């Protein structure tokens, strides 16, 4: 989950918490799908990296619901 910390300076504190599970899931889905369409392996890797960050956000929200 450290990838999120790396990008925090670019956003308002904890702004990602405003996304719903559905919105985060859409980001994961669309970025992963787009990665599969990429001819450029560098851009493909970036899309998958970004999808992973949105997935991490979902996991953090789920963990919060569990009380962790």
C-alpha positions as a Markdown table, in Angstrom:
| # | Residue | x | y | z |
|---|---|---|---|---|
| 1 | Unk | 0.0 | 0.0 | 0.0 |
| 2 | Unk | 3.1 | 2.2 | 0.0 |
| 3 | Unk | 2.3 | 3.3 | -3.6 |
| 4 | Unk | -0.5 | 5.5 | -2.2 |
| 5 | Unk | 1.9 | 7.3 | 0.2 |
| 6 | Unk | 4.1 | 8.1 | -2.8 |
| 7 | Unk | 1.3 | 10.1 | -4.4 |
| 8 | Unk | -0.3 | 11.7 | -1.4 |
| 9 | Unk | 1.6 | 15.0 | -2.0 |
| 10 | Unk | -0.3 | 15.4 | -5.3 |
| 11 | Unk | -3.7 | 15.4 | -3.7 |
| 12 | Unk | -5.7 | 16.8 | -0.8 |
| 13 | Unk | -5.3 | 14.8 | 2.3 |
| 14 | Unk | -7.3 | 11.6 | 2.2 |
| 15 | Unk | -9.3 | 12.8 | -0.9 |
| 16 | Unk | -9.4 | 9.2 | -2.2 |
| 17 | Unk | -11.7 | 8.2 | 0.7 |
| 18 | Unk | -14.5 | 10.1 | -1.1 |
| 19 | Unk | -14.6 | 7.6 | -3.9 |
| 20 | Unk | -17.2 | 4.8 | -3.6 |
| 21 | Unk | -16.3 | 1.1 | -4.0 |
| 22 | Unk | -18.1 | 1.3 | -7.4 |
| 23 | Unk | -16.0 | 4.2 | -8.6 |
| 24 | Unk | -12.8 | 2.7 | -7.5 |
| 25 | Unk | -13.8 | -0.6 | -9.1 |
| 26 | Unk | -14.5 | 1.2 | -12.3 |
| 27 | Unk | -11.0 | 2.7 | -12.3 |
| 28 | Unk | -9.4 | -0.7 | -11.7 |
| 29 | Unk | -11.5 | -2.3 | -14.5 |
| 30 | Unk | -11.0 | 0.4 | -17.1 |
| 31 | Unk | -7.3 | 0.9 | -16.4 |
| 32 | Unk | -6.7 | -2.9 | -16.6 |
| 33 | Unk | -8.7 | -3.1 | -19.8 |
| 34 | Unk | -6.8 | -0.2 | -21.3 |
| 35 | Unk | -3.5 | -1.8 | -20.4 |
| 36 | Unk | -4.5 | -4.8 | -22.5 |
| 37 | Unk | -5.1 | -2.5 | -25.5 |
| 38 | Unk | -1.7 | -0.8 | -25.2 |
| 39 | Unk | 1.0 | -1.4 | -27.8 |
| 40 | Unk | 3.5 | 0.5 | -25.7 |
| 41 | Unk | 4.7 | -1.6 | -22.8 |
| 42 | Unk | 5.7 | 1.4 | -20.7 |
| 43 | Unk | 2.2 | 2.8 | -20.9 |
| 44 | Unk | 0.8 | -0.7 | -20.3 |
| 45 | Unk | 2.8 | -0.9 | -17.1 |
| 46 | Unk | 1.7 | 2.6 | -16.0 |
| 47 | Unk | -2.0 | 1.7 | -16.5 |
| 48 | Unk | -1.5 | -1.5 | -14.4 |
| 49 | Unk | 0.4 | 0.4 | -11.8 |
| 50 | Unk | -2.4 | 2.9 | -11.5 |
| 51 | Unk | -5.0 | 0.2 | -11.5 |
| 52 | Unk | -3.1 | -1.4 | -8.6 |
| 53 | Unk | -3.3 | 1.9 | -6.7 |
| 54 | Unk | -7.0 | 2.1 | -7.0 |
| 55 | Unk | -7.3 | -1.5 | -5.9 |
| 56 | Unk | -5.2 | -0.6 | -2.9 |
| 57 | Unk | -7.7 | 2.2 | -2.1 |
| 58 | Unk | -10.5 | -0.3 | -2.2 |
| 59 | Unk | -8.6 | -2.7 | 0.1 |
| 60 | Unk | -8.0 | 0.2 | 2.6 |
| 61 | Unk | -11.7 | 1.1 | 2.6 |
| 62 | Unk | -12.6 | -2.6 | 3.1 |
| 63 | Unk | -10.1 | -2.8 | 5.9 |
| 64 | Unk | -11.6 | 0.3 | 7.6 |
| 65 | Unk | -15.0 | -1.4 | 7.5 |
| 66 | Unk | -13.5 | -4.4 | 9.3 |
| 67 | Unk | -12.1 | -2.1 | 11.9 |
| 68 | Unk | -8.5 | -2.7 | 11.0 |
